Amino acid sequence: MITMYYSCKDHIDIAMEEMVDETGMPPDLQLVNEAEKEERHCSFCNSEATYKISG
Ligand SMILES: [Zn+2]
């Protein structure tokens, strides 16, 4: 199962916690690239996403 969150700088801690809760594994953290930033928003607010967290 692939789970993914997008997060702004403010919500990265929450995103990491949610991911660990769901997968029980250390999450993989990546920066959202410039092209993707325009269409991705934080899963926890409406800010532009900075990080992509997958597990
Ligand atoms: Zn946010």
mmCIF file of the protein (N, C-alpha, C, O) and its ligand, coordinates in Angstrom:
data_MODEL
# 
_entry.id   MODEL 
# 
loop_
_entity.id 
_entity.type 
_entity.pdbx_number_of_molecules 
1 polymer     1 
2 non-polymer 1 
# 
_entity_poly.entity_id                      1 
_entity_poly.type                           'polypeptide(L)' 
_entity_poly.nstd_linkage                   no 
_entity_poly.nstd_monomer                   no 
_entity_poly.pdbx_seq_one_letter_code       MITMYYSCKDHIDIAMEEMVDETGMPPDLQLVNEAEKEERHCSFCNSEATYKISG 
_entity_poly.pdbx_seq_one_letter_code_can   MITMYYSCKDHIDIAMEEMVDETGMPPDLQLVNEAEKEERHCSFCNSEATYKISG 
_entity_poly.pdbx_strand_id                 A 
# 
loop_
_entity_poly_seq.entity_id 
_entity_poly_seq.num 
_entity_poly_seq.mon_id 
_entity_poly_seq.hetero 
1 1  MET n 
1 2  ILE n 
1 3  THR n 
1 4  MET n 
1 5  TYR n 
1 6  TYR n 
1 7  SER n 
1 8  CYS n 
1 9  LYS n 
1 10 ASP n 
1 11 HIS n 
1 12 ILE n 
1 13 ASP n 
1 14 ILE n 
1 15 ALA n 
1 16 MET n 
1 17 GLU n 
1 18 GLU n 
1 19 MET n 
1 20 VAL n 
1 21 ASP n 
1 22 GLU n 
1 23 THR n 
1 24 GLY n 
1 25 MET n 
1 26 PRO n 
1 27 PRO n 
1 28 ASP n 
1 29 LEU n 
1 30 GLN n 
1 31 LEU n 
1 32 VAL n 
1 33 ASN n 
1 34 GLU n 
1 35 ALA n 
1 36 GLU n 
1 37 LYS n 
1 38 GLU n 
1 39 GLU n 
1 40 ARG n 
1 41 HIS n 
1 42 CYS n 
1 43 SER n 
1 44 PHE n 
1 45 CYS n 
1 46 ASN n 
1 47 SER n 
1 48 GLU n 
1 49 ALA n 
1 50 THR n 
1 51 TYR n 
1 52 LYS n 
1 53 ILE n 
1 54 SER n 
1 55 GLY n 
# 
loop_
_struct_asym.id 
_struct_asym.entity_id 
A 1 
B 2 
# 
loop_
_chem_comp.id 
_chem_comp.type 
_chem_comp.mon_nstd_flag 
ALA 'L-peptide linking' y 
ARG 'L-peptide linking' y 
ASN 'L-peptide linking' y 
ASP 'L-peptide linking' y 
CYS 'L-peptide linking' y 
GLN 'L-peptide linking' y 
GLU 'L-peptide linking' y 
GLY 'peptide linking'   y 
HIS 'L-peptide linking' y 
ILE 'L-peptide linking' y 
LEU 'L-peptide linking' y 
LYS 'L-peptide linking' y 
MET 'L-peptide linking' y 
PHE 'L-peptide linking' y 
PRO 'L-peptide linking' y 
SER 'L-peptide linking' y 
THR 'L-peptide linking' y 
TYR 'L-peptide linking' y 
VAL 'L-peptide linking' y 
ZN  non-polymer         . 
# 
_pdbx_entity_nonpoly.entity_id   2 
_pdbx_entity_nonpoly.name        ? 
_pdbx_entity_nonpoly.comp_id     ZN 
# 
_pdbx_nonpoly_scheme.asym_id         B 
_pdbx_nonpoly_scheme.entity_id       2 
_pdbx_nonpoly_scheme.mon_id          ZN 
_pdbx_nonpoly_scheme.ndb_seq_num     1 
_pdbx_nonpoly_scheme.pdb_seq_num     101 
_pdbx_nonpoly_scheme.auth_seq_num    101 
_pdbx_nonpoly_scheme.pdb_mon_id      ZN 
_pdbx_nonpoly_scheme.auth_mon_id     ZN 
_pdbx_nonpoly_scheme.pdb_strand_id   A 
_pdbx_nonpoly_scheme.pdb_ins_code    . 
# 
loop_
_atom_site.group_PDB 
_atom_site.id 
_atom_site.type_symbol 
_atom_site.label_atom_id 
_atom_site.label_alt_id 
_atom_site.label_comp_id 
_atom_site.label_asym_id 
_atom_site.label_entity_id 
_atom_site.label_seq_id 
_atom_site.pdbx_PDB_ins_code 
_atom_site.Cartn_x 
_atom_site.Cartn_y 
_atom_site.Cartn_z 
_atom_site.occupancy 
_atom_site.B_iso_or_equiv 
_atom_site.pdbx_formal_charge 
_atom_site.auth_seq_id 
_atom_site.auth_comp_id 
_atom_site.auth_asym_id 
_atom_site.auth_atom_id 
_atom_site.pdbx_PDB_model_num 
ATOM   1   N  N  . MET A 1 1  ? 0.838  -1.198 0.000   1.00 0.00 ? 1   MET A N  1 
ATOM   2   C  CA . MET A 1 1  ? 0.000  0.000  0.000   1.00 0.00 ? 1   MET A CA 1 
ATOM   3   C  C  . MET A 1 1  ? 0.874  1.248  0.000   1.00 0.00 ? 1   MET A C  1 
ATOM   4   O  O  . MET A 1 1  ? 1.812  1.362  0.789   1.00 0.00 ? 1   MET A O  1 
ATOM   5   N  N  . ILE A 1 2  ? 0.564  2.158  -0.871  1.00 0.00 ? 2   ILE A N  1 
ATOM   6   C  CA . ILE A 1 2  ? 1.321  3.409  -0.923  1.00 0.00 ? 2   ILE A CA 1 
ATOM   7   C  C  . ILE A 1 2  ? 0.485  4.529  -0.330  1.00 0.00 ? 2   ILE A C  1 
ATOM   8   O  O  . ILE A 1 2  ? -0.630 4.796  -0.777  1.00 0.00 ? 2   ILE A O  1 
ATOM   9   N  N  . THR A 1 3  ? 1.032  5.168  0.667   1.00 0.00 ? 3   THR A N  1 
ATOM   10  C  CA . THR A 1 3  ? 0.383  6.306  1.286   1.00 0.00 ? 3   THR A CA 1 
ATOM   11  C  C  . THR A 1 3  ? 1.271  7.520  1.097   1.00 0.00 ? 3   THR A C  1 
ATOM   12  O  O  . THR A 1 3  ? 2.495  7.422  1.186   1.00 0.00 ? 3   THR A O  1 
ATOM   13  N  N  . MET A 1 4  ? 0.660  8.658  0.838   1.00 0.00 ? 4   MET A N  1 
ATOM   14  C  CA . MET A 1 4  ? 1.462  9.854  0.629   1.00 0.00 ? 4   MET A CA 1 
ATOM   15  C  C  . MET A 1 4  ? 0.771  11.088 1.187   1.00 0.00 ? 4   MET A C  1 
ATOM   16  O  O  . MET A 1 4  ? -0.434 11.277 1.023   1.00 0.00 ? 4   MET A O  1 
ATOM   17  N  N  . TYR A 1 5  ? 1.548  11.906 1.835   1.00 0.00 ? 5   TYR A N  1 
ATOM   18  C  CA . TYR A 1 5  ? 1.051  13.196 2.305   1.00 0.00 ? 5   TYR A CA 1 
ATOM   19  C  C  . TYR A 1 5  ? 1.886  14.301 1.698   1.00 0.00 ? 5   TYR A C  1 
ATOM   20  O  O  . TYR A 1 5  ? 3.068  14.127 1.401   1.00 0.00 ? 5   TYR A O  1 
ATOM   21  N  N  . TYR A 1 6  ? 1.245  15.436 1.522   1.00 0.00 ? 6   TYR A N  1 
ATOM   22  C  CA . TYR A 1 6  ? 1.984  16.645 1.189   1.00 0.00 ? 6   TYR A CA 1 
ATOM   23  C  C  . TYR A 1 6  ? 1.879  17.563 2.383   1.00 0.00 ? 6   TYR A C  1 
ATOM   24  O  O  . TYR A 1 6  ? 0.856  17.589 3.067   1.00 0.00 ? 6   TYR A O  1 
ATOM   25  N  N  . SER A 1 7  ? 2.924  18.312 2.634   1.00 0.00 ? 7   SER A N  1 
ATOM   26  C  CA . SER A 1 7  ? 2.929  19.167 3.806   1.00 0.00 ? 7   SER A CA 1 
ATOM   27  C  C  . SER A 1 7  ? 3.681  20.475 3.573   1.00 0.00 ? 7   SER A C  1 
ATOM   28  O  O  . SER A 1 7  ? 4.677  20.525 2.851   1.00 0.00 ? 7   SER A O  1 
ATOM   29  N  N  . CYS A 1 8  ? 3.175  21.523 4.204   1.00 0.00 ? 8   CYS A N  1 
ATOM   30  C  CA . CYS A 1 8  ? 3.917  22.784 4.244   1.00 0.00 ? 8   CYS A CA 1 
ATOM   31  C  C  . CYS A 1 8  ? 4.955  22.687 5.361   1.00 0.00 ? 8   CYS A C  1 
ATOM   32  O  O  . CYS A 1 8  ? 5.050  21.669 6.047   1.00 0.00 ? 8   CYS A O  1 
ATOM   33  N  N  . LYS A 1 9  ? 5.733  23.761 5.534   1.00 0.00 ? 9   LYS A N  1 
ATOM   34  C  CA . LYS A 1 9  ? 6.768  23.739 6.572   1.00 0.00 ? 9   LYS A CA 1 
ATOM   35  C  C  . LYS A 1 9  ? 6.177  23.626 7.974   1.00 0.00 ? 9   LYS A C  1 
ATOM   36  O  O  . LYS A 1 9  ? 6.787  23.035 8.865   1.00 0.00 ? 9   LYS A O  1 
ATOM   37  N  N  . ASP A 1 10 ? 4.990  24.194 8.164   1.00 0.00 ? 10  ASP A N  1 
ATOM   38  C  CA . ASP A 1 10 ? 4.372  24.205 9.489   1.00 0.00 ? 10  ASP A CA 1 
ATOM   39  C  C  . ASP A 1 10 ? 3.837  22.849 9.919   1.00 0.00 ? 10  ASP A C  1 
ATOM   40  O  O  . ASP A 1 10 ? 3.772  22.565 11.114  1.00 0.00 ? 10  ASP A O  1 
ATOM   41  N  N  . HIS A 1 11 ? 3.460  22.022 8.981   1.00 0.00 ? 11  HIS A N  1 
ATOM   42  C  CA . HIS A 1 11 ? 2.769  20.781 9.320   1.00 0.00 ? 11  HIS A CA 1 
ATOM   43  C  C  . HIS A 1 11 ? 3.601  19.529 9.095   1.00 0.00 ? 11  HIS A C  1 
ATOM   44  O  O  . HIS A 1 11 ? 3.076  18.416 9.126   1.00 0.00 ? 11  HIS A O  1 
ATOM   45  N  N  . ILE A 1 12 ? 4.868  19.705 8.873   1.00 0.00 ? 12  ILE A N  1 
ATOM   46  C  CA . ILE A 1 12 ? 5.710  18.542 8.614   1.00 0.00 ? 12  ILE A CA 1 
ATOM   47  C  C  . ILE A 1 12 ? 5.721  17.560 9.793   1.00 0.00 ? 12  ILE A C  1 
ATOM   48  O  O  . ILE A 1 12 ? 5.721  16.345 9.596   1.00 0.00 ? 12  ILE A O  1 
ATOM   49  N  N  . ASP A 1 13 ? 5.731  18.094 11.010  1.00 0.00 ? 13  ASP A N  1 
ATOM   50  C  CA . ASP A 1 13 ? 5.734  17.206 12.184  1.00 0.00 ? 13  ASP A CA 1 
ATOM   51  C  C  . ASP A 1 13 ? 4.476  16.343 12.246  1.00 0.00 ? 13  ASP A C  1 
ATOM   52  O  O  . ASP A 1 13 ? 4.539  15.144 12.516  1.00 0.00 ? 13  ASP A O  1 
ATOM   53  N  N  . ILE A 1 14 ? 3.339  16.978 11.991  1.00 0.00 ? 14  ILE A N  1 
ATOM   54  C  CA . ILE A 1 14 ? 2.074  16.246 11.997  1.00 0.00 ? 14  ILE A CA 1 
ATOM   55  C  C  . ILE A 1 14 ? 2.048  15.204 10.879  1.00 0.00 ? 14  ILE A C  1 
ATOM   56  O  O  . ILE A 1 14 ? 1.617  14.068 11.076  1.00 0.00 ? 14  ILE A O  1 
ATOM   57  N  N  . ALA A 1 15 ? 2.509  15.611 9.730   1.00 0.00 ? 15  ALA A N  1 
ATOM   58  C  CA . ALA A 1 15 ? 2.515  14.691 8.593   1.00 0.00 ? 15  ALA A CA 1 
ATOM   59  C  C  . ALA A 1 15 ? 3.378  13.464 8.875   1.00 0.00 ? 15  ALA A C  1 
ATOM   60  O  O  . ALA A 1 15 ? 2.992  12.338 8.558   1.00 0.00 ? 15  ALA A O  1 
ATOM   61  N  N  . MET A 1 16 ? 4.545  13.690 9.471   1.00 0.00 ? 16  MET A N  1 
ATOM   62  C  CA . MET A 1 16 ? 5.427  12.574 9.806   1.00 0.00 ? 16  MET A CA 1 
ATOM   63  C  C  . MET A 1 16 ? 4.763  11.632 10.822  1.00 0.00 ? 16  MET A C  1 
ATOM   64  O  O  . MET A 1 16 ? 4.838  10.409 10.700  1.00 0.00 ? 16  MET A O  1 
ATOM   65  N  N  . GLU A 1 17 ? 4.117  12.233 11.820  1.00 0.00 ? 17  GLU A N  1 
ATOM   66  C  CA . GLU A 1 17 ? 3.447  11.419 12.842  1.00 0.00 ? 17  GLU A CA 1 
ATOM   67  C  C  . GLU A 1 17 ? 2.312  10.587 12.251  1.00 0.00 ? 17  GLU A C  1 
ATOM   68  O  O  . GLU A 1 17 ? 2.167  9.401  12.546  1.00 0.00 ? 17  GLU A O  1 
ATOM   69  N  N  . GLU A 1 18 ? 1.514  11.240 11.411  1.00 0.00 ? 18  GLU A N  1 
ATOM   70  C  CA . GLU A 1 18 ? 0.398  10.535 10.776  1.00 0.00 ? 18  GLU A CA 1 
ATOM   71  C  C  . GLU A 1 18 ? 0.909  9.348  9.955   1.00 0.00 ? 18  GLU A C  1 
ATOM   72  O  O  . GLU A 1 18 ? 0.333  8.261  9.965   1.00 0.00 ? 18  GLU A O  1 
ATOM   73  N  N  . MET A 1 19 ? 1.996  9.597  9.257   1.00 0.00 ? 19  MET A N  1 
ATOM   74  C  CA . MET A 1 19 ? 2.546  8.557  8.403   1.00 0.00 ? 19  MET A CA 1 
ATOM   75  C  C  . MET A 1 19 ? 3.069  7.382  9.231   1.00 0.00 ? 19  MET A C  1 
ATOM   76  O  O  . MET A 1 19 ? 2.848  6.223  8.880   1.00 0.00 ? 19  MET A O  1 
ATOM   77  N  N  . VAL A 1 20 ? 3.750  7.681  10.311  1.00 0.00 ? 20  VAL A N  1 
ATOM   78  C  CA . VAL A 1 20 ? 4.252  6.610  11.183  1.00 0.00 ? 20  VAL A CA 1 
ATOM   79  C  C  . VAL A 1 20 ? 3.089  5.818  11.778  1.00 0.00 ? 20  VAL A C  1 
ATOM   80  O  O  . VAL A 1 20 ? 3.147  4.592  11.877  1.00 0.00 ? 20  VAL A O  1 
ATOM   81  N  N  . ASP A 1 21 ? 2.030  6.534  12.175  1.00 0.00 ? 21  ASP A N  1 
ATOM   82  C  CA . ASP A 1 21 ? 0.841  5.860  12.702  1.00 0.00 ? 21  ASP A CA 1 
ATOM   83  C  C  . ASP A 1 21 ? 0.250  4.901  11.678  1.00 0.00 ? 21  ASP A C  1 
ATOM   84  O  O  . ASP A 1 21 ? -0.174 3.797  12.020  1.00 0.00 ? 21  ASP A O  1 
ATOM   85  N  N  . GLU A 1 22 ? 0.226  5.325  10.435  1.00 0.00 ? 22  GLU A N  1 
ATOM   86  C  CA . GLU A 1 22 ? -0.405 4.513  9.393   1.00 0.00 ? 22  GLU A CA 1 
ATOM   87  C  C  . GLU A 1 22 ? 0.439  3.350  8.939   1.00 0.00 ? 22  GLU A C  1 
ATOM   88  O  O  . GLU A 1 22 ? -0.074 2.259  8.691   1.00 0.00 ? 22  GLU A O  1 
ATOM   89  N  N  . THR A 1 23 ? 1.741  3.578  8.827   1.00 0.00 ? 23  THR A N  1 
ATOM   90  C  CA . THR A 1 23 ? 2.585  2.543  8.237   1.00 0.00 ? 23  THR A CA 1 
ATOM   91  C  C  . THR A 1 23 ? 3.424  1.789  9.264   1.00 0.00 ? 23  THR A C  1 
ATOM   92  O  O  . THR A 1 23 ? 3.823  0.648  9.030   1.00 0.00 ? 23  THR A O  1 
ATOM   93  N  N  . GLY A 1 24 ? 3.693  2.430  10.408  1.00 0.00 ? 24  GLY A N  1 
ATOM   94  C  CA . GLY A 1 24 ? 4.558  1.807  11.401  1.00 0.00 ? 24  GLY A CA 1 
ATOM   95  C  C  . GLY A 1 24 ? 6.012  1.796  10.976  1.00 0.00 ? 24  GLY A C  1 
ATOM   96  O  O  . GLY A 1 24 ? 6.846  1.137  11.597  1.00 0.00 ? 24  GLY A O  1 
ATOM   97  N  N  . MET A 1 25 ? 6.314  2.529  9.915   1.00 0.00 ? 25  MET A N  1 
ATOM   98  C  CA . MET A 1 25 ? 7.670  2.578  9.374   1.00 0.00 ? 25  MET A CA 1 
ATOM   99  C  C  . MET A 1 25 ? 8.173  4.013  9.368   1.00 0.00 ? 25  MET A C  1 
ATOM   100 O  O  . MET A 1 25 ? 7.369  4.945  9.346   1.00 0.00 ? 25  MET A O  1 
ATOM   101 N  N  . PRO A 1 26 ? 9.484  4.210  9.387   1.00 0.00 ? 26  PRO A N  1 
ATOM   102 C  CA . PRO A 1 26 ? 10.005 5.568  9.249   1.00 0.00 ? 26  PRO A CA 1 
ATOM   103 C  C  . PRO A 1 26 ? 9.654  6.100  7.854   1.00 0.00 ? 26  PRO A C  1 
ATOM   104 O  O  . PRO A 1 26 ? 9.940  5.444  6.853   1.00 0.00 ? 26  PRO A O  1 
ATOM   105 N  N  . PRO A 1 27 ? 9.045  7.268  7.786   1.00 0.00 ? 27  PRO A N  1 
ATOM   106 C  CA . PRO A 1 27 ? 8.614  7.788  6.488   1.00 0.00 ? 27  PRO A CA 1 
ATOM   107 C  C  . PRO A 1 27 ? 9.776  8.276  5.629   1.00 0.00 ? 27  PRO A C  1 
ATOM   108 O  O  . PRO A 1 27 ? 10.855 8.595  6.129   1.00 0.00 ? 27  PRO A O  1 
ATOM   109 N  N  . ASP A 1 28 ? 9.527  8.324  4.353   1.00 0.00 ? 28  ASP A N  1 
ATOM   110 C  CA . ASP A 1 28 ? 10.489 8.840  3.394   1.00 0.00 ? 28  ASP A CA 1 
ATOM   111 C  C  . ASP A 1 28 ? 10.104 10.286 3.074   1.00 0.00 ? 28  ASP A C  1 
ATOM   112 O  O  . ASP A 1 28 ? 8.991  10.558 2.624   1.00 0.00 ? 28  ASP A O  1 
ATOM   113 N  N  . LEU A 1 29 ? 11.029 11.196 3.310   1.00 0.00 ? 29  LEU A N  1 
ATOM   114 C  CA . LEU A 1 29 ? 10.743 12.615 3.161   1.00 0.00 ? 29  LEU A CA 1 
ATOM   115 C  C  . LEU A 1 29 ? 11.470 13.184 1.945   1.00 0.00 ? 29  LEU A C  1 
ATOM   116 O  O  . LEU A 1 29 ? 12.682 13.023 1.796   1.00 0.00 ? 29  LEU A O  1 
ATOM   117 N  N  . GLN A 1 30 ? 10.707 13.853 1.079   1.00 0.00 ? 30  GLN A N  1 
ATOM   118 C  CA . GLN A 1 30 ? 11.317 14.490 -0.088  1.00 0.00 ? 30  GLN A CA 1 
ATOM   119 C  C  . GLN A 1 30 ? 10.815 15.914 -0.230  1.00 0.00 ? 30  GLN A C  1 
ATOM   120 O  O  . GLN A 1 30 ? 9.731  16.246 0.250   1.00 0.00 ? 30  GLN A O  1 
ATOM   121 N  N  . LEU A 1 31 ? 11.588 16.743 -0.881  1.00 0.00 ? 31  LEU A N  1 
ATOM   122 C  CA . LEU A 1 31 ? 11.121 18.091 -1.195  1.00 0.00 ? 31  LEU A CA 1 
ATOM   123 C  C  . LEU A 1 31 ? 10.251 18.034 -2.451  1.00 0.00 ? 31  LEU A C  1 
ATOM   124 O  O  . LEU A 1 31 ? 10.552 17.314 -3.404  1.00 0.00 ? 31  LEU A O  1 
ATOM   125 N  N  . VAL A 1 32 ? 9.180  18.800 -2.429  1.00 0.00 ? 32  VAL A N  1 
ATOM   126 C  CA . VAL A 1 32 ? 8.338  18.905 -3.619  1.00 0.00 ? 32  VAL A CA 1 
ATOM   127 C  C  . VAL A 1 32 ? 9.073  19.765 -4.637  1.00 0.00 ? 32  VAL A C  1 
ATOM   128 O  O  . VAL A 1 32 ? 9.553  20.846 -4.295  1.00 0.00 ? 32  VAL A O  1 
ATOM   129 N  N  . ASN A 1 33 ? 9.168  19.311 -5.864  1.00 0.00 ? 33  ASN A N  1 
ATOM   130 C  CA . ASN A 1 33 ? 9.897  20.111 -6.856  1.00 0.00 ? 33  ASN A CA 1 
ATOM   131 C  C  . ASN A 1 33 ? 9.070  21.312 -7.328  1.00 0.00 ? 33  ASN A C  1 
ATOM   132 O  O  . ASN A 1 33 ? 7.859  21.363 -7.118  1.00 0.00 ? 33  ASN A O  1 
ATOM   133 N  N  . GLU A 1 34 ? 9.723  22.250 -7.952  1.00 0.00 ? 34  GLU A N  1 
ATOM   134 C  CA . GLU A 1 34 ? 9.095  23.523 -8.326  1.00 0.00 ? 34  GLU A CA 1 
ATOM   135 C  C  . GLU A 1 34 ? 7.848  23.333 -9.190  1.00 0.00 ? 34  GLU A C  1 
ATOM   136 O  O  . GLU A 1 34 ? 6.838  24.005 -8.979  1.00 0.00 ? 34  GLU A O  1 
ATOM   137 N  N  . ALA A 1 35 ? 7.914  22.442 -10.137 1.00 0.00 ? 35  ALA A N  1 
ATOM   138 C  CA . ALA A 1 35 ? 6.791  22.230 -11.044 1.00 0.00 ? 35  ALA A CA 1 
ATOM   139 C  C  . ALA A 1 35 ? 5.571  21.685 -10.293 1.00 0.00 ? 35  ALA A C  1 
ATOM   140 O  O  . ALA A 1 35 ? 4.430  22.047 -10.580 1.00 0.00 ? 35  ALA A O  1 
ATOM   141 N  N  . GLU A 1 36 ? 5.843  20.815 -9.335  1.00 0.00 ? 36  GLU A N  1 
ATOM   142 C  CA . GLU A 1 36 ? 4.770  20.160 -8.601  1.00 0.00 ? 36  GLU A CA 1 
ATOM   143 C  C  . GLU A 1 36 ? 4.139  21.099 -7.569  1.00 0.00 ? 36  GLU A C  1 
ATOM   144 O  O  . GLU A 1 36 ? 2.960  20.972 -7.237  1.00 0.00 ? 36  GLU A O  1 
ATOM   145 N  N  . LYS A 1 37 ? 4.939  22.041 -7.071  1.00 0.00 ? 37  LYS A N  1 
ATOM   146 C  CA . LYS A 1 37 ? 4.482  22.970 -6.040  1.00 0.00 ? 37  LYS A CA 1 
ATOM   147 C  C  . LYS A 1 37 ? 3.211  23.706 -6.417  1.00 0.00 ? 37  LYS A C  1 
ATOM   148 O  O  . LYS A 1 37 ? 2.359  23.971 -5.569  1.00 0.00 ? 37  LYS A O  1 
ATOM   149 N  N  . GLU A 1 38 ? 3.089  24.032 -7.684  1.00 0.00 ? 38  GLU A N  1 
ATOM   150 C  CA . GLU A 1 38 ? 1.947  24.827 -8.135  1.00 0.00 ? 38  GLU A CA 1 
ATOM   151 C  C  . GLU A 1 38 ? 0.631  24.075 -8.001  1.00 0.00 ? 38  GLU A C  1 
ATOM   152 O  O  . GLU A 1 38 ? -0.427 24.694 -7.882  1.00 0.00 ? 38  GLU A O  1 
ATOM   153 N  N  . GLU A 1 39 ? 0.684  22.777 -8.020  1.00 0.00 ? 39  GLU A N  1 
ATOM   154 C  CA . GLU A 1 39 ? -0.567 22.019 -7.962  1.00 0.00 ? 39  GLU A CA 1 
ATOM   155 C  C  . GLU A 1 39 ? -0.750 21.203 -6.686  1.00 0.00 ? 39  GLU A C  1 
ATOM   156 O  O  . GLU A 1 39 ? -1.778 20.551 -6.506  1.00 0.00 ? 39  GLU A O  1 
ATOM   157 N  N  . ARG A 1 40 ? 0.238  21.238 -5.807  1.00 0.00 ? 40  ARG A N  1 
ATOM   158 C  CA . ARG A 1 40 ? 0.134  20.466 -4.567  1.00 0.00 ? 40  ARG A CA 1 
ATOM   159 C  C  . ARG A 1 40 ? -0.011 21.383 -3.371  1.00 0.00 ? 40  ARG A C  1 
ATOM   160 O  O  . ARG A 1 40 ? 0.694  22.384 -3.244  1.00 0.00 ? 40  ARG A O  1 
ATOM   161 N  N  . HIS A 1 41 ? -0.923 21.030 -2.509  1.00 0.00 ? 41  HIS A N  1 
ATOM   162 C  CA . HIS A 1 41 ? -1.108 21.796 -1.287  1.00 0.00 ? 41  HIS A CA 1 
ATOM   163 C  C  . HIS A 1 41 ? -0.971 20.883 -0.087  1.00 0.00 ? 41  HIS A C  1 
ATOM   164 O  O  . HIS A 1 41 ? -1.167 19.670 -0.165  1.00 0.00 ? 41  HIS A O  1 
ATOM   165 N  N  . CYS A 1 42 ? -0.627 21.508 1.024   1.00 0.00 ? 42  CYS A N  1 
ATOM   166 C  CA . CYS A 1 42 ? -0.494 20.811 2.289   1.00 0.00 ? 42  CYS A CA 1 
ATOM   167 C  C  . CYS A 1 42 ? -1.768 20.011 2.586   1.00 0.00 ? 42  CYS A C  1 
ATOM   168 O  O  . CYS A 1 42 ? -2.878 20.487 2.349   1.00 0.00 ? 42  CYS A O  1 
ATOM   169 N  N  . SER A 1 43 ? -1.595 18.795 3.106   1.00 0.00 ? 43  SER A N  1 
ATOM   170 C  CA . SER A 1 43 ? -2.743 17.947 3.462   1.00 0.00 ? 43  SER A CA 1 
ATOM   171 C  C  . SER A 1 43 ? -3.456 18.452 4.704   1.00 0.00 ? 43  SER A C  1 
ATOM   172 O  O  . SER A 1 43 ? -4.550 17.985 5.021   1.00 0.00 ? 43  SER A O  1 
ATOM   173 N  N  . PHE A 1 44 ? -2.850 19.408 5.416   1.00 0.00 ? 44  PHE A N  1 
ATOM   174 C  CA . PHE A 1 44 ? -3.395 19.854 6.701   1.00 0.00 ? 44  PHE A CA 1 
ATOM   175 C  C  . PHE A 1 44 ? -3.826 21.312 6.703   1.00 0.00 ? 44  PHE A C  1 
ATOM   176 O  O  . PHE A 1 44 ? -4.487 21.760 7.640   1.00 0.00 ? 44  PHE A O  1 
ATOM   177 N  N  . CYS A 1 45 ? -3.466 22.046 5.681   1.00 0.00 ? 45  CYS A N  1 
ATOM   178 C  CA . CYS A 1 45 ? -3.942 23.416 5.503   1.00 0.00 ? 45  CYS A CA 1 
ATOM   179 C  C  . CYS A 1 45 ? -3.911 23.687 3.995   1.00 0.00 ? 45  CYS A C  1 
ATOM   180 O  O  . CYS A 1 45 ? -3.694 22.770 3.203   1.00 0.00 ? 45  CYS A O  1 
ATOM   181 N  N  . ASN A 1 46 ? -4.122 24.918 3.611   1.00 0.00 ? 46  ASN A N  1 
ATOM   182 C  CA . ASN A 1 46 ? -4.153 25.203 2.175   1.00 0.00 ? 46  ASN A CA 1 
ATOM   183 C  C  . ASN A 1 46 ? -2.890 25.845 1.635   1.00 0.00 ? 46  ASN A C  1 
ATOM   184 O  O  . ASN A 1 46 ? -2.864 26.362 0.519   1.00 0.00 ? 46  ASN A O  1 
ATOM   185 N  N  . SER A 1 47 ? -1.844 25.803 2.446   1.00 0.00 ? 47  SER A N  1 
ATOM   186 C  CA . SER A 1 47 ? -0.579 26.386 1.991   1.00 0.00 ? 47  SER A CA 1 
ATOM   187 C  C  . SER A 1 47 ? 0.058  25.526 0.910   1.00 0.00 ? 47  SER A C  1 
ATOM   188 O  O  . SER A 1 47 ? -0.259 24.348 0.742   1.00 0.00 ? 47  SER A O  1 
ATOM   189 N  N  . GLU A 1 48 ? 0.953  26.152 0.199   1.00 0.00 ? 48  GLU A N  1 
ATOM   190 C  CA . GLU A 1 48 ? 1.743  25.441 -0.797  1.00 0.00 ? 48  GLU A CA 1 
ATOM   191 C  C  . GLU A 1 48 ? 2.536  24.317 -0.115  1.00 0.00 ? 48  GLU A C  1 
ATOM   192 O  O  . GLU A 1 48 ? 3.117  24.523 0.951   1.00 0.00 ? 48  GLU A O  1 
ATOM   193 N  N  . ALA A 1 49 ? 2.555  23.166 -0.716  1.00 0.00 ? 49  ALA A N  1 
ATOM   194 C  CA . ALA A 1 49 ? 3.291  22.049 -0.124  1.00 0.00 ? 49  ALA A CA 1 
ATOM   195 C  C  . ALA A 1 49 ? 4.793  22.215 -0.344  1.00 0.00 ? 49  ALA A C  1 
ATOM   196 O  O  . ALA A 1 49 ? 5.234  22.617 -1.420  1.00 0.00 ? 49  ALA A O  1 
ATOM   197 N  N  . THR A 1 50 ? 5.557  21.903 0.676   1.00 0.00 ? 50  THR A N  1 
ATOM   198 C  CA . THR A 1 50 ? 7.016  21.967 0.599   1.00 0.00 ? 50  THR A CA 1 
ATOM   199 C  C  . THR A 1 50 ? 7.610  20.559 0.625   1.00 0.00 ? 50  THR A C  1 
ATOM   200 O  O  . THR A 1 50 ? 8.622  20.278 -0.017  1.00 0.00 ? 50  THR A O  1 
ATOM   201 N  N  . TYR A 1 51 ? 6.952  19.688 1.383   1.00 0.00 ? 51  TYR A N  1 
ATOM   202 C  CA . TYR A 1 51 ? 7.467  18.330 1.544   1.00 0.00 ? 51  TYR A CA 1 
ATOM   203 C  C  . TYR A 1 51 ? 6.467  17.285 1.050   1.00 0.00 ? 51  TYR A C  1 
ATOM   204 O  O  . TYR A 1 51 ? 5.251  17.471 1.093   1.00 0.00 ? 51  TYR A O  1 
ATOM   205 N  N  . LYS A 1 52 ? 7.028  16.205 0.591   1.00 0.00 ? 52  LYS A N  1 
ATOM   206 C  CA . LYS A 1 52 ? 6.248  15.041 0.204   1.00 0.00 ? 52  LYS A CA 1 
ATOM   207 C  C  . LYS A 1 52 ? 6.701  13.914 1.117   1.00 0.00 ? 52  LYS A C  1 
ATOM   208 O  O  . LYS A 1 52 ? 7.885  13.584 1.180   1.00 0.00 ? 52  LYS A O  1 
ATOM   209 N  N  . ILE A 1 53 ? 5.735  13.327 1.828   1.00 0.00 ? 53  ILE A N  1 
ATOM   210 C  CA . ILE A 1 53 ? 6.054  12.279 2.781   1.00 0.00 ? 53  ILE A CA 1 
ATOM   211 C  C  . ILE A 1 53 ? 5.391  10.997 2.296   1.00 0.00 ? 53  ILE A C  1 
ATOM   212 O  O  . ILE A 1 53 ? 4.171  10.940 2.146   1.00 0.00 ? 53  ILE A O  1 
ATOM   213 N  N  . SER A 1 54 ? 6.179  9.994  2.058   1.00 0.00 ? 54  SER A N  1 
ATOM   214 C  CA . SER A 1 54 ? 5.606  8.731  1.600   1.00 0.00 ? 54  SER A CA 1 
ATOM   215 C  C  . SER A 1 54 ? 6.075  7.596  2.486   1.00 0.00 ? 54  SER A C  1 
ATOM   216 O  O  . SER A 1 54 ? 7.129  7.673  3.118   1.00 0.00 ? 54  SER A O  1 
ATOM   217 N  N  . GLY A 1 55 ? 5.288  6.557  2.522   1.00 0.00 ? 55  GLY A N  1 
ATOM   218 C  CA . GLY A 1 55 ? 5.624  5.414  3.360   1.00 0.00 ? 55  GLY A CA 1 
ATOM   219 C  C  . GLY A 1 55 ? 5.254  4.119  2.696   1.00 0.00 ? 55  GLY A C  1 
ATOM   220 O  O  . GLY A 1 55 ? 5.468  3.049  3.266   1.00 0.00 ? 55  GLY A O  1 
HETATM 221 ZN ZN . ZN  B 2 .  ? 0.080  23.052 6.347   1.00 0.00 2 101 ZN  A ZN 1 
# 
